[in-house]
Amino acid sequence: MRHVEIGLENGQVNSEALAAFGFDEGFARDFASLAEPGEVPARIVEAQRGRFSALWADAAGRLAEAEALPSGAFMNKAATGGDFPAVGDWVVLRQAGAVAGGAAEAGASGPALIAAVLPRRSAFVRKAPGETGRDRVEAQVLAANVDSAFVVMAAGRDWNPRRLERYLALAGEAGVRAVVVITKADLAIDPEALLEEAASTAGGTERALVCAPEGRGLDSLAGMLPPGKTIVLLGSSGAGKSTLLNALAGRPLAATGEVRADDERGRHTTTHRQLYRLPGGALVIDTPGLREVQLWAEEESVDAVFEEIEARASRCRFRDCRHENEPGCAVRAALEAGDIDPGRYASWNKLRREVAFLKTREDPAARRAEADRWKAIHKSMRGYTKERRSIAGKSRD
């Protein structure tokens, strides 16, 4: 299946082909530092059970999709599941039949080989499914090099503020912009009350209420889908992610299924992660419904979701206050006064305990090294964005 619409002029794609999919000077430098002769940059547009589809430009400058597998050398170097390619990753690709010193041939037989994954600028990561107390604790990368995360929840029984808090914590950890998209507006008994509840849960996070089949509310998302930027759709099965994708594209891209009337739940019509390019140029990653959203985050990312609690915590008498029975606890005082919602307080405590326990199941040194690496990446990207804005401002002058 083709995941992108490729515009050709006289059978040739323009020189900005890969740039339209997010490839820029930074990725080009990273590729040059890792690639060998005969290898090309490619973006992973589909991932399914260890097999991938990669988008690349052939020797003639035409865009093509190739089936790809991690090379043996790559497999030997990968330490954890989080090191393996994910949809949205830029990779170093060697097309089957390529020879050292020569370009890859578009008609070569067999799958291409993934030699390396370029450094990620962001990654939406959760703890891999499994029982934390018994199974090996590993990260699972749901999508890489993402600019925004659309957290999709349907009005009705799918709406769950506690699950929304988890998604927002993971988005904060990834350093990506979150947007709360409430689908199936026709199921909302009181739309305004639903949006107010979303606001009380998500704070200043942007939100939209839509009915995708009718096109209602889609205009509010238009400005959040800029060309060349990558958005990931996240939510449970039956939330309407694929229906939303099809509505944004103006034509069927992803399969959709019926939702059971008794519990408003849907089957997994999307069975693997895929990247699509919308007519307006935005790149959207559709994902299967998530049955569980286990955190892979630091306490700071959790705290940022509960701003009203953190504001009180800074006023506690003791710096190491656990906000339980300590004297002078501003959080407990606000809770008793009704200034903090009990459900929010319970969720905050639960997520903090979950993060703390997760750390006991990991290699502390490895965890710190990974955290430092992502902090450096985010700092570098902030400087890169600031520099690009400065250049753009000078060019306008």
N, C-alpha and C positions, 0 to 999 in steps of 0.2 A: 504493500500500500504506500502511495506517495503522501508524505506528510506536509509538503510545501508546494505552493504554486510557483513555478519558476518562469519568470518572464524572459523570453528570448527575442533577440533582434537578429533577423537573418540567420537563425540557428545558433547564434552566439549569445552568451550571457555577458552583461557588462562587467567591467573590472571591479565594480563594487559589490559583486555577488556575495562574497563571504561577509563583507561588512554589514550587509542587510540582516545577517543572522547573528550579529554581535561581535564579529571578529575585528579587533582594532589593533593599534600599534603595540599596546601592552601584551596582548596575546601573541602578536607576531614576534616580539622579542623573546617571550617565553618559548615559543615554538623553535625559534632559531637556536636557542641554547640547548635544546634537547634532541633535535632531529638529526638523522643521518641522511646521506644522499638516497634519493628514491622514496623518501617519506613526505607526506603531505599533511597539512592541518585539516581536521574534520570535526564536526560537531555531532555528538550523539543525539539522535532524534527519536530513538525507540530502544527500550530495554525490556527483555523478556527472558527470564530464566538463564541468565549468563550469556545470552546472545544479544547482539546489538545491531542497530542500523545507524550508519554514519553518513552525514552529508559532507561532500567534499567537492573540490573543483579539479577536473581532469587536466591532462596536459594541454588540451585545446582550449581551456578556459570555460568549459561547460560544467554546470552543476550536475552532480549525480549522487545517487544513494547506493551504498554498498553494505552488504552484510559483513559484520566484523566480529572478531573474537579476540580476547586478550592473548598476547603472545606467551610462549612458554617462559621467556625471561621475565615478562611482566608478572606472571603468576607467581614466580619464585620470589620476587621482590615484595609483593603485596603482603603487608603484615596483618591487616584486618579487612573485614568486608567493606568498611568505609573507604578503603583505598581503591576499590574497583570502580570502573566507570559508572556514571549515572546519567540519566537524561539531562541534557543541558551542558554536560562537560565538553570542553575542547580537548582533543586528543591528537597524538602523533600517530598517523595511520600509514601502514605499508600495504598497498594494494597487492593482492595475489598476482604474481608474475612480474613484479617490479624487480629491477636489477640495480645493484649498487651503481651510483653515478647517473642513473637514468630516472625518468619520471614514471609514475605508475600508469599503467595502461587501463583505460576504461573498460575494455572488454575482457579483462583477465578472468580466468575461472577460479572458483573457490572463494571463500571468505577472505576479507582483508584482515590484517593483524594490527591490534592496538599495542603500540610499543610503549606509550607513556600517556599519562593524564596531565594536562597543563595545570599549573596552580589555580585553584578555585578562588574566585573573588567572594563568593558566598555559597552557602549550602544549607538547604533546609533538611535538618537531621533529626531523627528520633531514635530512641533506643530500639534496637531490633526486637521484634516480638519474642516473647518467652518469659518465663518466670524468673524475676530478678534474683531471687534467693537461691535458685538451683542452676539455671543455665548460664552459659558464658555471656558476659555483658559486652555488647558491641554496638557501635553506631550503625545506623542504616541511613544512607543518603537518599532522600526521596527525589531531590532535584538540585542541580548545581547551576551556579552563575545566574541566579535569579535576582531580579530587581524588585519584584513585588509578589506578595502572596495573597491571592483571593481566598479567604476562608469562607467556604460556601456552606450555608445551613438553610434548610427549608423551614418556612413557617409551619406551625403544627407540631407534631410529635418529635420532629428532628431537632427543633430548637432546644439548645442546651447551653446555658451560660457557663457552666462548669467546664464543658469540653472546649468552649470558645476560649476560655482563659488559658488552657493548655496550648492551643494553637498560637495564641498571641505570645506566650512565653517562648515558644520555639522560633517564631518569626523574629522576636527581639534578639534571641541568641544568634540567629543567622545574620542579623544586621540588615534585614530587608523590610521594606514598607509593607504593612498589612492593611488589607481592605476587607471589611466584613460585608459579604454579599448574602442577603436573605432572599432566597428564591421562593417560588410558589406563593406569591403575594395573595393569590386568591384564597389561600387557606387561612390567612390572618384574620382573626375575629376583630381585632382592633389594631390596625397597622401602626398608628401613632404610638400606642402603648408599647408595641413590639420594638419600634425604633428607639424609644426612650429606654427600654430595658437593655438594648444593645449598647446605647450610649453609656449607661451606668456600668456596664461590664467592660467595654472597650475604651472608655475615656475619650480622648480626642481622635481615636482611630477613625478613618473615613468609613462610611457605611452606605449601603444602598439596598433598597427593597425593590425587587424585580419580579416580573412574571414573564419568563423567557419566551414561551410559545406565543404570547400576545405581543411581545416586543415592549411591554410596559416597563419603564425604569431603565432601559438599556442606555438611554442617552446620558444618564448620570455616570456611566462607566467609560464613555468615549474618551474623556480626557485622561483616563488612567491606563490607556493602552497606546503609548507612543511607539512609533516605528523603531524597530531594532531592539526594543526592550523585552525582557523575558518575564512572563507572569506564570506562576504555578497555581493551579486550581486544587484546593484541598478540602476534603469534607468526607462525610460518611456516605455509604452506599445509599442511593435514592435521594441524595440532597439536590440533584439536578445539575451536576457539574457538566456532563456531556451535553445536556439540553442547552445549558447556558453557552457552551462553546459553539454549538451549531447556530444558535441565535446570533452570536457576535460575528460569526463568519458569514451569515446570510445563506448558508447551505449546509447540508449534512456532512459533517466530518467524522464524528464519532457516533458509535451505536448507542441507542437509548433503549430503555426497557420499561415495562409496566411496573408500577409501584403497588404493593399489596394494600388492599383497602383496609384490612384489619389493623395494621400497625404503621401504615404509611412508609414502609421500608422497601427498598429496591434491591434487585440482584446486581451483582458486579458486572455491569455491561462493559465497563472498561476494565480489562484484565491485566493490563501492563501500562507502564508510563510511556507517553508519546508527546512529541513536540510538533506543533502545527504553526504555520504562519498565516495570520489573518490577512484579508485583503488590504487593510490599512497599514500593514507592515509589522504589527506587534507579534511577538512569538509567545504562544501559550502552551504550557505543559499540562496535559490532562493526566490525572492519576486515578488508580482504583480507589474505591471507598476504603477508608481506614477504620478497621474494627476497634483498634486501640491506639491511643496517642500517648505513649510513654515518653516522659521527658528525657532529653539529652541537653541539659542546659546548666548554667551556673545560677546561684541564688540571685544574683543581680538581675538576671533576665526575668525571673519570677517576680521579684519585688517591683520591677518596672510596670507590671500589669496591674498592681494593686497600689496605685499612687496614693490613695487616701489613707491606706494603712501605713505606708512608708513615711508619709508626712508626719503622722503621729509618732512613729517609732523613733524619729530623730529627737523627740522631746522627752523620751524616757529618762529617768534619773540615772540608770546604769547603762553604760555603753553595751554591755553584753547581756542586756535584758532579753529573756526568752518569751516575754509577753504572756506569762502564765499567772503566777501568784506573787511576782516581785513587787515590792513597794515602789510607788512612784512610776508605775507603768502607764504611760499615756495612751497606749493602744487599748489596754483593758478598760481604762476610764472612758475612752470614746465609745467602746463597745457597749458598756453599761449605760451610757447616756443616749444610746441609739444613733450615734453619729457614724457608726460603722455597721454595715449589714452583717448579721451573724453568718449568713451563707458564704459571703465573701471572706470573712475571717476564717471560717473552717476550711475553705478551699485553699487559702493562702498557706495555712499551717500544713495542710496535707501535701501541697506541692513542694514546700520547703523540706519537709521530712523525706519526701520521695527523692529529691535531689541529693540530700545529705546521705541517705542510705545507698544511693547509686554510687557515690564516691567511695564508699567502703568496699564496693565490689570491683573496683578498678585498680589499675596500677597508678598510684598517686603521681609518680614522676612522669609517666606517659601522659596522664591527664593534664598536668601543669604545662608540659611541653606543647601539647596540642592547643591548650587555651592561649598560651603565649603566641603561638604561630598565628592563630586567627586574629588576635588583637593586632599583631603587626600587619596582617593583610588588610584589616579594616582601616587602620591608621593610614596605610599606604594609599588605599582607595579614596579616602577623604581628601588627601593631598592631591591625588590625581584629578578628582572631580573639581577641586578648587582651582587647579591650574587650568583645566579645560574651560571653566567659566571665565577665568581671567582673560584667556586668549580670545574667547568668544566676545567678551565685552570690548576688548581693544579693536577687534575686527569690525564691530558695529560702529565704533567711533571713527 
